[in-house]
Amino acid sequence: MQENINAFLRVLDAKDNSTGGGTASSVAGAMAAGLTAMVARLSMDKKDLAPTQTYQTIATEAEALSAELFTGGREDAAAFDLVTMAYKMPKDTAETKTARSQAIQKAMQHAAEIPLSNAGRCKRVLELCRHLEKSFNTNAASDLECGMYLATAGLKGCAANVRINLPYIKDEPTRKDIEERLESIIG
């Protein structure tokens, strides 16, 4: 948990250039999922609403997504750190150039895969919000609305972070695969 909090704090530190939009987007998704779970819990056992089990199922899934997205923020920061380390590798000889190039490619692919996974999670949070929107405790309407905004921001931000890394992935089948998976998420 502390590592996740540290990654979040790095986003807030204007002097830290190593953690940015991918982590922020994932954390936005985590907050959205937390709000979604809260709205679901507040809708349990209310007259004229869906059965409690419906809300319990949503709350349980949203809570898991919140934890996954919070961890995803730390993973995004760590992926960027790997890219930075790969670019700092020596390139004095043919062997070191090859090793550096391979490390960069591996790190860039990882740096695209992490926000791709987080984008999928944010999309699922948005789906849960839309499901709740049909029947929920309207005293929590602003919370649900904020959750939808945060999930949308998380989804769009994660997608942007996938896209920014794609041109650096030289293996065309890998790049195309990531592009296609991203398109299936953002549709």
C-alpha positions as CSV (number, residue, x, y, z in Angstrom):
1,M,0.0,0.0,0.0
2,Q,2.8,2.5,0.9
3,E,4.4,2.0,-2.5
4,N,1.1,2.9,-4.2
5,I,0.8,6.0,-2.0
6,N,4.4,7.0,-2.8
7,A,3.6,6.6,-6.6
8,F,0.6,8.9,-6.1
9,L,2.7,11.4,-4.2
10,R,5.2,11.5,-7.0
11,V,2.4,12.6,-9.4
12,L,1.7,15.5,-7.1
13,D,5.4,16.5,-6.9
14,A,5.9,19.1,-9.6
15,K,9.7,18.6,-9.4
16,D,9.4,14.8,-10.1
17,N,9.4,14.3,-13.9
18,S,9.3,10.5,-13.7
19,T,5.7,9.9,-12.8
20,G,2.9,11.5,-14.7
21,G,-0.3,10.9,-16.7
22,G,-0.4,7.2,-16.6
23,T,-0.2,7.0,-12.8
24,A,-2.6,10.0,-12.4
25,S,-5.1,8.3,-14.8
26,S,-4.9,5.0,-12.9
27,V,-5.5,6.8,-9.6
28,A,-8.5,8.6,-11.1
29,G,-9.9,5.2,-12.0
30,A,-9.2,3.9,-8.5
31,M,-11.1,6.8,-7.0
32,A,-13.9,6.2,-9.5
33,A,-14.1,2.6,-8.5
34,G,-14.2,3.6,-4.8
35,L,-17.1,6.0,-5.4
36,T,-18.9,3.3,-7.4
37,A,-18.6,0.9,-4.5
38,M,-19.8,3.5,-2.1
39,V,-22.9,4.3,-4.2
40,A,-23.6,0.6,-4.5
41,R,-23.4,0.1,-0.7
42,L,-25.6,3.1,-0.1
43,S,-28.2,1.6,-2.4
44,M,-28.4,-1.7,-0.5
45,D,-31.6,-2.5,1.4
46,K,-33.5,0.5,-0.1
47,K,-37.2,0.3,-0.9
48,D,-38.1,0.2,-4.6
49,L,-34.5,-0.5,-5.7
50,A,-32.8,-3.6,-7.0
51,P,-32.1,-6.6,-4.7
52,T,-29.3,-6.0,-2.2
53,Q,-27.3,-8.8,-3.9
54,T,-27.1,-6.7,-7.1
55,Y,-25.5,-3.9,-5.2
56,Q,-23.2,-6.2,-3.2
57,T,-21.9,-7.7,-6.4
58,I,-21.2,-4.3,-7.9
59,A,-19.5,-3.1,-4.6
60,T,-17.3,-6.1,-4.4
61,E,-16.1,-5.8,-8.0
62,A,-15.6,-2.1,-7.7
63,E,-13.6,-2.5,-4.5
64,A,-11.3,-5.0,-6.3
65,L,-11.0,-2.7,-9.3
66,S,-10.1,0.2,-7.0
67,A,-7.3,-1.8,-5.4
68,E,-6.1,-3.0,-8.8
69,L,-6.1,0.5,-10.3
70,F,-4.3,2.0,-7.3
71,T,-1.6,-0.7,-7.7
72,G,-1.7,0.0,-11.5
73,G,-0.6,3.6,-10.8
74,R,2.5,2.3,-9.0
75,E,3.1,-0.2,-11.8
76,D,2.9,2.6,-14.4
77,A,5.5,4.6,-12.5
78,A,7.7,1.6,-12.3
79,A,7.3,1.0,-16.0
80,F,8.5,4.5,-16.8
81,D,11.5,4.0,-14.5
82,L,12.4,0.9,-16.6
83,V,12.3,3.0,-19.8
84,T,14.5,5.6,-18.2
85,M,17.0,3.0,-17.0
86,A,17.1,1.3,-20.4
87,Y,17.9,4.6,-22.1
88,K,20.7,5.2,-19.7
89,M,22.4,1.9,-20.5
90,P,25.8,2.1,-22.2
91,K,26.1,2.1,-25.9
92,D,29.9,2.0,-26.4
93,T,30.1,-1.2,-28.3
94,A,28.0,-3.2,-30.7
95,E,27.1,-5.6,-27.9
96,T,26.1,-2.8,-25.5
97,K,24.1,-1.1,-28.2
98,T,22.2,-4.3,-28.9
99,A,21.6,-4.9,-25.3
100,R,20.4,-1.3,-24.8
101,S,18.1,-1.5,-27.8
102,Q,16.6,-4.7,-26.6
103,A,16.1,-3.3,-23.1
104,I,14.4,-0.2,-24.6
105,Q,12.0,-2.3,-26.7
106,K,11.1,-4.5,-23.8
107,A,10.6,-1.5,-21.5
108,M,8.5,0.4,-24.1
109,Q,6.3,-2.6,-24.6
110,H,5.8,-2.9,-20.9
111,A,5.2,0.9,-20.6
112,A,2.3,0.4,-23.2
113,E,0.9,-2.8,-21.6
114,I,0.5,-1.3,-18.1
115,P,-1.8,1.6,-19.1
116,L,-3.6,-0.7,-21.5
117,S,-4.5,-3.0,-18.6
118,N,-5.5,0.1,-16.5
119,A,-7.6,1.4,-19.4
120,G,-9.6,-1.9,-19.4
121,R,-10.1,-1.6,-15.7
122,C,-11.3,2.0,-16.0
123,K,-13.7,0.9,-18.7
124,R,-15.1,-1.7,-16.4
125,V,-15.6,0.9,-13.7
126,L,-17.5,3.0,-16.2
127,E,-19.7,0.0,-17.1
128,L,-20.5,-0.5,-13.4
129,C,-21.4,3.1,-13.0
130,R,-23.8,2.9,-16.0
131,H,-25.3,-0.2,-14.5
132,L,-25.9,1.6,-11.2
133,E,-27.3,4.6,-13.0
134,K,-30.4,2.5,-13.8
135,S,-31.3,2.0,-10.2
136,F,-29.5,3.5,-7.2
137,N,-29.9,5.6,-4.1
138,T,-30.4,9.1,-5.6
139,N,-29.0,10.7,-2.5
140,A,-25.6,9.6,-3.9
141,A,-26.3,11.0,-7.4
142,S,-23.4,13.4,-7.3
143,D,-21.1,10.7,-6.1
144,L,-22.1,8.5,-9.0
145,E,-21.7,11.3,-11.4
146,C,-18.2,12.1,-10.1
147,G,-17.3,8.4,-10.4
148,M,-18.4,8.5,-14.0
149,Y,-16.3,11.6,-14.7
150,L,-13.2,10.1,-13.0
151,A,-13.6,6.7,-14.8
152,T,-13.9,8.5,-18.1
153,A,-10.8,10.6,-17.3
154,G,-8.9,7.5,-16.2
155,L,-9.9,5.6,-19.4
156,K,-8.9,8.5,-21.7
157,G,-5.7,9.2,-19.8
158,C,-4.6,5.5,-19.8
159,A,-5.4,5.3,-23.6
160,A,-3.3,8.4,-24.2
161,N,-0.4,6.8,-22.4
162,V,-0.7,3.7,-24.5
163,R,-0.7,5.8,-27.6
164,I,2.3,7.9,-26.7
165,N,4.4,4.7,-26.3
166,L,3.3,2.9,-29.5
167,P,5.7,4.7,-31.9
168,Y,8.7,3.5,-29.9
169,I,7.7,-0.2,-30.3
170,K,9.6,-1.3,-33.4
171,D,8.1,-4.8,-33.6
172,E,5.1,-4.2,-35.8
173,P,3.0,-7.3,-34.8
174,T,3.4,-6.3,-31.2
175,R,2.5,-2.7,-31.8
176,K,-0.5,-3.7,-33.9
177,D,-1.7,-6.1,-31.2
178,I,-1.5,-3.4,-28.6
179,E,-3.3,-0.9,-30.9
180,E,-6.1,-3.4,-31.6
181,R,-6.6,-4.3,-27.9
182,L,-6.7,-0.6,-27.1
183,E,-9.4,0.0,-29.8
184,S,-11.4,-2.9,-28.4
185,I,-11.3,-1.2,-25.0
186,I,-12.2,2.4,-26.1
187,G,-14.3,1.2,-29.0
